[in-house]
């Protein structure tokens, strides 16, 4: 009899539009963003009101969310033993869902309970989700889906807007379907030469146009113009979204869409957004490259300082908190990482030291400065006068003294002096190291920095990489700031002039030796950005910096991705080339 009454109650609620059929639990992998699924609600840093509330037989089902954490949980109150609450989560706009997430039943003597917390989005896989709370209290019902709209500075479905990007258009049966984006990054679609009944809408994708579940037919209208919709979803840590405008002619079932695109009118912000698309917030790095991740994060920090845009500032602390522990070989690097970003690769370790110097400059949090001191202490342990009279070994096995490691050492030690009141020890190391560099033979007769020294301590004549040249410039400028001695600035400018007047520049554009053949490896893809950062510090090179930015920006693809080659024809992009290009944009006028 009780089962019959329960079935009748569910049917009545279904007819009334208040209930859903009980969800079938699906095997779903845990989703991790800043946190993983099943986090305790007591740890939520915020509760965002209102979310969703439902009464079932006078029991109160509530959906709770924390936008700050990107997590949701459900609760049931005024109930009795055995009555339950759970979450459903959908990644396709509610067409299908993972059901019974965190299902919790009210214990004996209690009147309520709650689920654990689950992620609203899956940024590691570029999936945007929605959640609802459901309850079973002698009937089954659910709240509405939450997080259907995206809000940044403005929420989805806004009216108005002034086009700030070149119009991207496609024609269909004499109509023109166009995609528009304003300066705030909101997009809308239009159809012109249209007839009554013609439709236009937007599609939105968070995986570069591979799929768009939950993002189809946004603002669909026969009025000739959609409302505006956000292209990114910062609340869900979903950056680098893409949109297209689509339309249909009334006399036909056929439709047409523009190409997928991202906003591009604000080029620094557009390039930064495309870079953050590749940042994985749970492991908190740019997957598969350890030192490159340090430089990419440093570039994001510089973007924040240059623009004041705090959108990505959370990633600084996140990267530090997650990655300062130890990792086995293969987890972050081919080598084990032993904690405090330290590994056998002395140069990799030093890159992280410079990144935490940048984080300190951004936040003034001494935790980052202390970490840089720890790292510098490790790196300086490889200064060795017994071979070649000085210099820093490239690796723990002491196999090679090269330009990149001494350049990093000099920049790091001088930077610490400039940030630690009363220091003399770090400055002494930096001055001694600079004097050694000048006499080591690494800087050749043309004032270009070759890769390293031979085993008998001579310049090995290997490739002049842009980042080695840049680090030498950056070291000289940090020493100039430390001492006020003009000879350091003069040296920086001499190295800069040598570079821009050499074969590193072709037709006015900075060109790595591997660029023309598109043969740059994952390390070399990021070199030019390092050079541009430090060259800009030397002054006198603004025109050159502007030329680089103006040359590379037109090579971007519709997703604002930029390859290693900064002149046409473009080369294939990835996040390393993106970080390098963003750095060049940051130092342009």
C-alpha positions in Angstrom: 0.0 0.0 0.0 2.8 2.4 0.9 4.5 1.8 -2.5 1.2 2.5 -4.3 0.8 5.8 -2.4 4.4 6.8 -3.2 3.9 6.1 -6.9 0.6 8.1 -6.9 2.4 11.0 -5.2 5.2 11.1 -7.7 2.7 11.0 -10.6 0.7 13.9 -9.2 3.9 15.9 -8.8 4.9 15.1 -12.3 1.5 16.3 -13.7 1.9 19.5 -11.6 5.4 20.1 -13.2 7.1 20.0 -9.8 8.9 16.6 -9.9 11.2 14.5 -11.9 11.4 10.8 -12.1 13.9 9.4 -9.7 17.3 9.6 -11.4 19.2 6.5 -12.1 22.6 6.7 -10.5 25.4 6.7 -13.1 29.0 5.8 -12.7 30.7 9.2 -12.9 34.3 10.0 -12.4 35.1 12.5 -9.8 35.4 16.0 -11.1 38.3 18.2 -9.8 38.6 22.0 -10.2 40.1 23.9 -7.3 38.8 21.0 -5.2 37.6 17.6 -5.9 34.0 16.3 -5.6 32.8 15.2 -2.1 34.4 18.1 -0.2 32.8 18.8 3.2 30.3 21.7 3.1 31.8 23.1 6.4 34.8 24.0 4.3 32.9 26.2 1.9 34.3 29.7 1.8 31.1 31.3 0.8 27.4 30.6 0.3 25.8 32.4 -2.7 22.1 33.3 -2.2 19.6 32.6 -3.5 20.2 29.2 -5.2 17.1 27.0 -5.1 14.4 25.9 -2.6 11.6 23.4 -2.9 9.0 22.1 -0.5 8.0 18.4 -0.6 5.3 17.5 1.9 6.5 20.4 4.0 10.1 19.2 3.9 12.5 21.9 2.7 15.0 20.9 0.0 17.7 23.6 -0.6 20.4 23.9 -3.2 23.5 25.7 -1.8 26.4 27.0 -3.8 29.7 28.7 -3.3 30.7 30.6 -6.4 34.1 31.3 -4.7 34.8 27.5 -4.5 32.8 26.5 -7.6 31.0 23.9 -5.5 27.3 23.0 -4.7 25.6 20.9 -2.0 22.0 20.1 -1.1 20.2 19.9 2.2 16.8 18.6 3.6 15.2 20.1 6.7 12.0 19.5 8.7 12.1 15.8 7.7 12.0 12.4 9.3 14.3 9.4 9.4 15.1 7.9 6.0 14.1 10.8 3.9 16.9 11.9 1.6 18.6 14.6 -0.5 21.0 14.4 -3.4 22.4 16.4 -6.3 22.0 15.9 -10.0 24.7 17.4 -12.3 24.5 17.9 -16.1 27.2 18.8 -18.5 24.8 19.1 -21.5 22.4 21.8 -20.4 20.1 19.3 -18.6 19.5 16.8 -21.4 21.2 14.1 -19.4 22.7 14.1 -15.9 24.7 12.2 -13.3 22.2 11.4 -10.6 22.1 10.7 -6.9 25.4 12.5 -6.3 26.2 12.5 -2.5 22.8 11.0 -1.6 22.3 11.4 2.1 19.4 10.1 4.3 18.2 11.6 7.5 19.6 9.6 10.5 17.4 8.5 13.4 16.5 11.3 15.8 17.6 14.0 13.3 15.3 16.2 11.2 17.7 17.0 8.4 20.9 16.3 6.6 23.0 17.5 3.7 25.1 16.1 0.9 28.8 16.6 0.3 29.9 19.3 -2.2 30.3 18.7 -5.9 31.8 20.8 -8.6 29.6 23.0 -10.8 32.1 22.8 -13.7 35.0 20.7 -15.0 37.6 23.2 -16.2 40.2 20.5 -16.7 38.1 19.1 -19.5 36.5 22.5 -20.5 33.0 21.4 -19.5 30.5 23.7 -18.0 27.9 22.1 -15.8 24.6 22.8 -14.0 23.3 21.3 -10.8 20.0 20.8 -8.9 19.1 19.5 -5.5 16.6 16.7 -5.3 14.8 15.1 -2.4 12.7 12.1 -1.5 10.1 12.8 1.2 7.3 10.4 0.3 7.6 12.0 -3.2 10.5 13.0 -5.4 11.1 16.5 -6.7 14.0 18.7 -7.7 14.9 22.4 -7.7 15.6 24.0 -11.0 18.9 23.7 -12.7 21.4 26.4 -11.4 24.2 28.2 -13.3 22.4 28.2 -16.6 23.6 31.9 -17.1 27.2 33.1 -17.2 28.1 36.2 -15.4 31.3 38.1 -15.6 31.2 41.9 -15.5 27.7 41.5 -17.1 25.4 38.5 -17.1 24.2 36.6 -20.1 21.2 37.9 -22.1 22.2 41.6 -21.8 20.8 44.1 -24.3 22.8 46.8 -26.1 26.5 46.7 -26.9 28.9 48.4 -29.2 30.9 46.3 -31.6 34.6 46.4 -30.9 35.8 43.5 -33.1 35.9 43.2 -36.9 32.6 41.7 -38.0 32.8 38.0 -38.8 30.1 37.1 -41.3 28.7 34.4 -43.5 26.0 34.6 -46.2 22.9 32.4 -46.5 20.2 32.8 -49.2 21.0 36.5 -49.6 21.1 37.1 -45.8 24.2 38.1 -43.9 24.8 36.4 -40.5 27.4 38.2 -38.4 29.1 37.7 -35.1 29.8 40.8 -33.0 31.8 41.2 -29.8 32.0 44.3 -27.6 35.0 45.6 -25.6 33.7 43.7 -22.5 33.9 40.3 -24.2 30.2 39.8 -24.7 29.0 38.5 -28.1 25.8 38.7 -30.1 24.6 37.7 -33.5 22.7 39.5 -36.3 21.0 38.6 -39.5 20.6 41.3 -42.1 18.6 41.4 -45.4 16.3 39.1 -43.4 12.7 38.2 -43.9 9.9 37.7 -41.3 10.5 34.4 -39.6 14.3 34.3 -40.2 16.2 33.2 -37.1 19.6 34.1 -35.6 21.3 32.7 -32.5 24.7 32.1 -30.9 26.5 28.9 -30.0 29.0 29.0 -27.2 31.8 26.4 -26.7 34.3 26.0 -23.9 36.5 23.5 -25.8 37.5 25.6 -28.8 34.4 24.6 -30.8 34.8 20.9 -30.5 31.4 20.7 -28.8 28.8 23.1 -27.3 26.5 21.2 -25.0 24.3 23.6 -23.1 25.5 26.4 -25.2 23.4 26.0 -28.4 20.7 28.4 -29.6 21.6 31.2 -27.1 19.3 34.2 -27.6 17.5 32.5 -30.5 15.2 35.1 -32.1 13.4 36.2 -35.2 14.0 39.8 -34.3 17.3 40.1 -36.3 19.6 40.5 -33.4 20.3 38.3 -30.3 21.0 39.7 -26.9 24.6 39.6 -25.6 26.3 36.6 -24.0 29.6 36.1 -22.2 32.4 34.3 -24.0 34.2 33.3 -20.8 32.9 32.0 -17.5 35.3 33.1 -14.7 33.1 31.8 -11.9 33.6 28.3 -13.3 37.3 28.9 -14.2 36.4 28.4 -17.8 38.6 30.7 -19.9 39.1 30.8 -23.6 35.5 30.3 -24.6 34.5 30.6 -28.2 31.3 31.7 -29.9 29.8 31.7 -33.4 26.7 33.3 -34.8 24.2 31.0 -36.7 21.0 31.7 -38.7 18.3 30.0 -40.6 16.3 31.3 -43.6 12.5 31.0 -43.2 12.0 29.4 -46.6 14.4 26.6 -45.9 15.5 24.3 -43.1 19.1 25.0 -43.9 21.2 27.1 -41.7 24.7 28.6 -41.7 27.2 29.7 -39.0 30.2 31.9 -38.8 33.6 30.4 -37.8 34.2 29.9 -34.1 36.0 32.9 -32.6 37.1 34.6 -29.4 37.1 38.3 -28.6 40.2 40.0 -29.9 39.8 43.8 -29.6 41.8 44.1 -26.4 44.9 42.1 -27.5 46.6 41.6 -24.2 43.4 40.4 -22.6 42.6 38.2 -25.6 46.1 36.6 -25.5 46.0 36.1 -21.8 42.5 34.4 -22.0 43.8 32.1 -24.7 46.8 31.2 -22.5 44.7 30.6 -19.4 42.6 28.1 -21.5 45.5 25.7 -21.1 46.0 26.1 -17.3 44.7 23.2 -15.4 43.4 24.4 -12.0 43.4 21.2 -10.1 47.1 20.2 -10.6 47.6 23.9 -10.9 50.1 24.1 -13.8 50.3 24.0 -17.6 50.4 20.3 -18.2 53.6 18.6 -19.4 56.2 21.3 -18.9 57.6 22.2 -15.5 59.9 25.2 -16.1 57.7 26.4 -18.9 54.9 26.5 -16.4 56.9 28.8 -14.2 57.5 31.2 -17.1 53.9 31.1 -18.2 52.7 31.9 -14.7 55.2 34.7 -14.5 53.8 36.1 -17.7 50.3 36.0 -16.3 51.5 37.8 -13.2 53.0 40.5 -15.4 49.7 40.7 -17.3 47.9 41.4 -14.0 50.4 44.1 -13.0 50.3 45.7 -16.4 46.5 45.8 -16.8 45.2 45.6 -13.2 42.9 42.8 -14.4 42.5 40.5 -11.4 40.6 37.8 -13.2 43.5 35.3 -13.1 45.1 36.3 -9.8 43.7 33.3 -8.0 46.0 31.1 -10.1 49.1 32.5 -8.4 48.3 31.2 -4.9 46.8 28.0 -6.3 50.0 27.2 -8.2 52.1 27.9 -5.1 49.9 25.9 -2.7 49.6 22.8 -4.8 53.1 22.6 -6.3 55.5 23.5 -3.4 55.3 19.8 -2.2 57.4 16.9 -3.5 56.4 14.9 -6.6 57.9 11.7 -7.9 59.6 11.5 -11.3 57.1 11.9 -14.1 54.5 13.8 -12.2 55.8 17.3 -12.9 59.2 16.7 -14.5 61.2 13.7 -15.7 63.1 14.3 -12.5 61.6 14.0 -9.0 60.6 17.4 -7.5 61.8 17.4 -3.9 59.6 20.2 -2.5 60.0 24.0 -2.8 60.2 23.5 -6.6 63.6 22.0 -6.3 65.0 19.3 -8.6 68.3 18.1 -10.0 67.8 20.6 -12.9 69.3 23.8 -11.4 67.9 26.0 -14.2 64.4 24.6 -13.8 64.5 25.4 -10.1 65.8 28.9 -10.7 62.9 29.7 -13.1 60.5 29.1 -10.2 62.5 31.3 -8.0 62.0 34.2 -10.4 58.3 33.4 -10.6 57.9 33.8 -6.9 59.8 37.0 -7.0 57.2 38.2 -9.4 54.4 36.9 -7.2 55.9 38.8 -4.3 56.0 42.0 -6.4 52.3 41.5 -7.2 51.0 40.6 -3.8 53.6 41.8 -1.3 53.1 38.5 0.5 56.4 37.7 2.1 55.7 33.9 1.7 56.6 34.2 -1.9 59.8 36.1 -1.2 60.8 33.5 1.4 60.3 30.7 -1.2 62.5 32.6 -3.6 65.2 32.7 -0.9 64.9 29.0 -0.4 65.3 28.3 -4.1 68.2 30.8 -4.4 70.0 29.0 -1.6 69.7 25.8 -3.5 70.9 27.3 -6.8 73.8 29.2 -5.2 75.0 25.9 -3.8 76.1 25.0 -7.4 78.4 28.0 -7.7 81.8 26.4 -8.1 85.2 28.1 -8.5 87.0 24.8 -8.9 86.0 24.5 -12.5 86.4 27.5 -14.9 87.0 29.8 -11.9 83.3 30.1 -11.1 79.9 29.8 -12.6 76.9 27.7 -11.7 76.4 24.1 -12.8 73.4 23.3 -15.0 72.5 20.1 -13.1 73.2 18.3 -9.9 75.6 15.9 -11.7 77.8 19.0 -12.5 78.1 18.2 -16.2 77.8 21.6 -17.9 78.2 25.3 -17.2 76.0 27.2 -19.4 74.5 30.7 -20.1 71.0 30.0 -18.9 71.9 28.9 -15.4 74.4 31.8 -14.7 71.8 34.3 -16.2 69.1 33.0 -13.9 71.5 33.0 -10.9 72.4 36.6 -11.5 68.9 37.8 -11.9 67.7 35.9 -8.9 70.4 36.9 -6.5 70.3 40.6 -7.5 66.5 40.6 -7.3 66.6 39.3 -3.8 69.0 42.0 -2.8 66.6 44.6 -4.2 63.8 43.2 -2.0 65.5 42.4 1.3 66.3 45.4 3.4 69.9 45.5 4.6 71.1 42.7 2.4 74.7 42.5 1.3 75.2 38.7 0.9 72.9 38.3 -2.2 74.4 41.4 -3.8 77.9 40.1 -3.3 76.9 36.9 -5.0 75.4 38.8 -7.9 78.4 41.1 -8.4 80.8 38.2 -8.2 78.7 36.2 -10.7 78.5 39.1 -13.1 82.2 39.7 -13.1 82.7 36.0 -13.8 80.2 36.0 -16.7 82.0 39.0 -18.3 85.3 37.1 -18.3 84.0 33.6 -18.9 84.0 33.7 -22.7 80.3 33.0 -22.8 79.7 36.4 -24.3 81.4 36.4 -27.7 83.2 39.1 -29.6 79.9 40.2 -31.2 78.3 40.7 -27.7 76.1 37.7 -28.3 75.7 34.9 -25.6 76.5 31.4 -26.8 75.0 28.4 -25.1 77.8 27.3 -22.8 81.3 26.4 -22.1 83.4 23.4 -23.2 84.9 21.0 -20.7 88.2 23.1 -20.9 86.3 26.3 -20.2 86.0 27.9 -23.6 83.0 29.2 -25.4 81.5 26.2 -27.1 80.2 28.2 -30.1 76.7 26.7 -29.8 73.5 28.5 -30.8 72.8 32.0 -29.6 69.3 31.5 -28.1 67.3 34.6 -27.5 66.5 33.7 -23.8 70.2 33.5 -23.0 70.7 37.0 -24.4 67.6 38.2 -22.5 68.7 36.8 -19.2 72.1 38.5 -19.4 70.3 41.8 -20.1 67.9 41.2 -17.2 70.7 40.4 -14.9 72.6 43.6 -15.8 69.5 45.7 -15.3 68.7 44.2 -11.9 72.3 44.9 -10.9 71.9 48.5 -12.1 68.8 48.9 -9.9 70.8 47.4 -7.0 73.9 49.6 -7.3 73.0 52.6 -9.5 76.3 51.8 -11.4 75.8 53.0 -15.0 78.1 50.3 -16.4 75.5 47.7 -15.8 72.9 49.6 -17.8 75.5 50.2 -20.5 76.2 46.5 -20.6 72.5 45.7 -20.9 72.0 48.1 -23.8 75.1 46.8 -25.5 73.8 43.3 -25.3 70.4 44.5 -26.5 71.8 46.4 -29.5 74.0 43.4 -30.4 70.9 41.2 -30.5 68.6 43.4 -32.5 71.4 44.0 -35.0 72.2 40.3 -35.5 70.7 37.4 -37.3 68.3 37.0 -34.4 66.2 39.6 -36.2 65.0 39.1 -39.7 63.1 41.8 -41.6 62.7 43.6 -38.3 61.1 40.6 -36.5 62.8 38.6 -33.7 63.4 35.1 -35.1 64.7 32.1 -33.2 67.0 29.9 -35.3 64.4 27.1 -35.2 61.5 29.4 -36.3 61.8 29.2 -40.1 61.7 25.5 -40.2 59.0 25.2 -37.5 61.4 22.9 -35.7 61.4 24.6 -32.3 61.0 22.1 -29.4 58.9 22.7 -26.3 61.7 24.6 -24.6 62.7 26.8 -27.6 59.1 27.9 -28.2 59.2 30.1 -25.1 62.6 31.7 -25.5 61.6 34.9 -27.3 59.2 36.0 -24.7 62.0 35.9 -22.1 64.2 38.0 -24.3 61.4 40.6 -24.9 60.7 41.0 -21.1 64.3 41.8 -20.2 65.1 43.8 -23.3 62.2 46.2 -22.4 63.8 46.8 -19.0 66.9 48.2 -20.7 65.0 51.1 -22.3 65.8 52.5 -25.8 64.0 49.5 -27.5 60.3 50.5 -27.4 60.1 50.9 -31.2 61.5 47.4 -31.6 59.0 46.0 -29.0 56.1 47.7 -30.8 57.2 46.1 -34.1 57.2 42.7 -32.6 53.7 43.1 -31.2 52.3 44.5 -34.4 53.9 41.7 -36.4 52.8 38.8 -34.3 49.2 39.8 -33.6 48.0 39.4 -37.2 49.3 35.8 -37.2 46.8 34.7 -34.5 44.1 32.3 -35.4 40.4 32.9 -34.7 41.0 31.5 -31.2 43.7 34.2 -30.6 46.4 31.6 -30.5 49.8 32.6 -31.7 52.6 30.4 -32.8 56.4 30.5 -32.4 57.0 32.5 -35.6 56.1 36.1 -35.2 55.7 36.9 -38.9 53.6 35.4 -41.7 53.0 32.7 -42.5 52.0 31.7 -39.0 53.2 28.5 -37.3 51.2 26.1 -35.1 50.5 27.4 -31.6 50.5 25.9 -28.2 50.5 27.4 -24.7 54.2 27.9 -24.7 54.2 29.9 -27.8 51.1 31.8 -26.4 53.0 32.7 -23.3 55.9 34.0 -25.3 53.7 36.1 -27.5 51.8 37.5 -24.6 55.0 38.6 -23.1 55.8 40.5 -26.3 52.4 42.2 -26.2 52.9 43.2 -22.5 56.0 45.3 -23.3 54.6 47.0 -26.3 53.1 50.5 -26.1 
